[in-house]
Amino acid sequence: MSIIKDFADRTALVTGAASGIGAACAKALCARGATKLFLIDVDEAGLAGLDLDCEVVTITGSVADEALWDSLEPHLTGLNHAIINAGIGSGGAIADLTLSEWRRIMDVNLDGAFLTLRAAMRAIKATGGGSAVITASSTGVKPVPGVGPYGVSKAAVAHMARIAAMEGAKDNIRVNAIAPGGVDTALWESGEDFRRAVERFGRDATIERMAKSTPSGRFATSEEIADQMLFMLSDAGSNITGHVLVSDGGFTL
């Protein structure tokens, strides 16, 4: 089957690009004709391991580092699209959390998303318009105990997408968000309960057990979520802005 080159001659930015959804998005953008990608992650080795057949500029660092964006923004000339995907996980009841742990999550998931979106919207406006998609989460739609700062940060970025869509419309900038449910990515590795379950049952069995809480009975792949994000990013989604697409196998029902 031939691949539609609907991102031909386009330049895109992807954060959290070294693995999971971000890596899947980078690969899909390149396969669909993107000529240049800016890829950002704290995982230098993961970025170096991506095998992409297009021009790639890799930046190793935290999206929450304002100095990183100050130095990068002048080089984003010609930017058409942005995928704001970098994020970290956390666990624990709100009453048991320290402020430092709360801030650690907000620093990357919310502040980092803001800095990314701000730089992207400025660059896309200078290009004459384009689109951005932010990775939110179904835990920002449905309250889930034990993931307080993560869920709150993802609810916040979903609303940030709506506000940015209103503000960006006059400049031909579309902004949407996606709220995935369970996705089989490395993000789970940050949870102590997950690691203990992997030691006891193995990783595949642990993912299968977790997926039983989803009506569809399975977790999505990174590639499935990337395809949905690229639809909203592409010209095929030209009439979609300010939307939060819940893609969760029925988890929030």
C-alpha positions in Angstrom: 0.0 0.0 0.0 1.4 3.4 -1.0 1.8 6.0 1.8 0.1 9.4 1.2 2.7 12.1 1.3 0.4 14.6 3.0 3.2 16.3 4.9 5.4 16.8 1.8 7.6 19.9 2.1 6.5 20.5 5.7 8.6 21.2 8.8 7.5 19.8 12.2 8.5 19.9 15.8 8.0 16.9 18.1 8.8 16.8 21.8 9.2 13.6 23.8 10.4 12.2 20.5 12.9 9.5 21.7 10.3 6.8 22.4 6.6 5.9 22.5 4.1 8.2 20.9 6.6 10.9 20.1 8.9 8.5 18.2 5.9 7.0 16.4 4.9 10.5 15.4 8.4 11.4 14.1 8.5 8.2 12.1 5.0 8.8 10.6 5.8 12.4 9.7 9.0 11.4 7.9 7.3 8.5 6.1 4.5 10.9 5.0 6.8 13.3 3.4 8.0 15.8 6.0 11.3 17.3 4.9 12.6 18.5 8.3 11.9 17.6 11.8 13.0 19.2 15.1 13.1 16.4 17.7 13.5 17.1 21.4 13.9 14.8 24.4 16.1 14.3 27.4 17.0 10.9 26.1 20.0 11.6 23.8 20.6 7.9 23.0 16.9 7.4 22.1 17.0 10.3 19.7 20.2 9.1 18.1 18.6 5.7 17.6 15.8 6.9 15.4 16.3 5.9 11.8 14.6 8.6 9.8 14.8 9.3 6.1 14.4 13.1 6.3 16.4 16.0 7.7 16.5 15.8 11.5 17.6 18.3 14.0 17.9 16.7 17.5 17.9 18.7 20.7 18.7 17.1 24.0 17.2 18.8 26.9 14.1 19.4 29.0 11.1 21.1 27.5 10.7 22.9 30.8 14.1 24.8 30.2 13.2 28.3 29.0 16.8 28.8 27.9 16.4 25.9 25.5 13.5 27.6 23.8 15.2 31.0 23.8 18.1 29.5 21.9 16.0 27.2 19.6 13.2 29.6 18.6 15.2 31.7 16.1 16.0 28.5 14.2 12.3 27.4 13.9 11.9 29.4 10.6 9.4 27.7 8.3 7.7 25.6 11.0 4.3 24.2 9.9 3.4 21.8 12.7 4.1 20.9 16.3 3.4 17.8 18.4 3.6 18.7 22.0 4.1 15.4 23.6 6.8 15.3 26.2 5.6 14.2 29.6 6.4 12.3 32.8 4.3 10.2 35.1 3.7 10.1 38.8 1.8 8.1 41.4 0.5 8.7 44.9 -2.6 10.1 46.7 -2.9 13.8 46.8 -2.8 13.9 50.7 0.5 12.0 50.6 2.3 14.0 47.9 5.1 16.5 48.6 5.1 19.9 46.9 8.4 19.0 45.2 6.8 16.0 43.6 3.8 18.0 42.5 6.1 20.6 41.0 8.3 18.0 39.3 5.3 16.8 37.2 3.9 20.3 36.5 7.3 21.5 35.5 7.5 19.1 32.5 3.8 18.3 31.7 2.4 21.8 32.1 5.1 24.4 32.1 7.1 22.5 29.4 4.0 22.2 27.2 3.3 25.9 27.6 6.9 26.8 26.6 6.7 24.5 23.6 3.3 25.8 22.5 4.4 29.4 22.9 7.5 28.9 20.7 5.6 26.8 18.2 2.7 29.3 17.8 5.2 32.2 17.2 7.1 30.2 14.6 4.0 28.9 12.8 2.4 32.3 12.7 5.6 33.6 10.9 5.2 30.8 8.4 1.6 31.8 7.6 -0.3 29.2 9.6 -0.3 25.6 10.5 -1.3 23.3 13.3 -0.3 21.8 16.7 -1.5 18.8 18.7 -0.9 18.4 22.4 -0.8 15.1 24.2 -3.3 15.2 27.1 -4.7 12.0 28.8 -8.0 10.3 29.6 -6.9 10.8 33.3 -7.5 14.5 32.6 -11.1 13.7 31.7 -11.9 11.0 34.1 -10.8 11.3 37.8 -8.4 8.4 38.6 -7.1 8.0 42.2 -3.4 8.0 42.7 -2.3 10.0 39.7 -3.2 13.5 41.0 -0.5 15.7 39.5 -0.4 13.8 36.2 -4.2 13.9 35.7 -4.4 17.6 36.7 -1.5 18.5 34.4 -3.2 16.7 31.5 -6.6 18.4 32.2 -4.7 21.7 32.1 -3.0 21.1 28.8 -6.3 20.1 27.2 -7.8 23.4 28.2 -4.7 25.2 27.1 -5.2 23.7 23.6 -8.8 25.2 23.5 -7.6 28.6 24.6 -4.7 28.5 22.1 -7.2 27.5 19.3 -9.3 30.6 20.0 -6.2 32.8 20.0 -4.5 31.2 17.0 -7.5 31.2 14.7 -6.9 34.7 13.4 -3.4 33.6 12.4 -4.5 30.4 10.6 -3.2 28.2 13.5 -5.2 25.2 14.6 -4.6 23.7 18.0 -6.0 20.4 19.2 -5.3 17.8 21.9 -5.6 14.1 22.2 -6.5 12.3 25.4 -5.3 8.7 25.1 -6.3 6.0 27.5 -3.9 3.1 28.1 -1.1 3.1 25.6 1.8 0.5 25.8 4.7 2.9 26.2 7.8 3.3 28.4 5.9 5.9 30.6 4.6 3.0 32.7 8.1 2.2 33.8 8.1 5.2 36.1 5.5 3.6 38.4 6.6 1.4 41.3 3.4 -0.7 41.2 4.0 -1.4 37.5 7.7 -2.4 38.1 6.6 -4.7 40.9 4.0 -6.3 38.7 6.5 -6.8 35.9 8.9 -8.5 38.3 6.0 -10.9 39.3 4.2 -11.5 36.0 6.3 -10.1 33.2 5.7 -7.0 31.2 3.3 -8.3 28.5 1.1 -10.0 31.2 1.1 -6.9 33.3 -0.1 -4.7 30.3 -2.8 -7.3 29.6 -4.0 -7.3 33.2 -4.1 -3.5 33.2 -6.0 -3.4 29.9 -8.9 -5.3 31.5 -10.1 -2.0 33.0 -10.8 -0.8 29.4 -14.0 -1.9 27.7 -12.1 -2.7 24.5 -9.9 -5.1 26.6 -6.6 -3.8 25.2 -4.2 -0.9 25.2 -3.5 1.2 22.1 -0.2 1.1 20.3 1.9 4.3 19.9 1.4 4.0 16.2 -2.4 4.1 16.5 -2.3 7.3 18.6 0.3 8.8 16.2 -2.1 8.2 13.3 -4.9 10.0 15.0 -2.7 12.9 16.0 -1.4 13.3 12.4 -5.0 13.3 11.1 -5.7 16.4 13.3 -2.4 17.9 12.4 -2.9 17.4 8.6 -4.9 19.2 6.0 -7.5 16.4 6.3 -8.4 17.9 9.7 -8.5 21.5 8.4 -11.9 22.2 10.0 -10.9 20.8 13.4 -9.6 23.1 16.1 -10.0 23.4 19.8 -11.0 19.8 20.0 -9.9 17.2 22.6 -10.0 13.8 21.0 -10.6 11.0 23.6 -9.0 7.8 22.3 -9.3 5.4 25.2 -11.0 2.2 24.1 -14.0 3.3 26.2 -12.2 3.9 29.4 -14.0 7.1 30.2 -17.5 5.7 29.5 
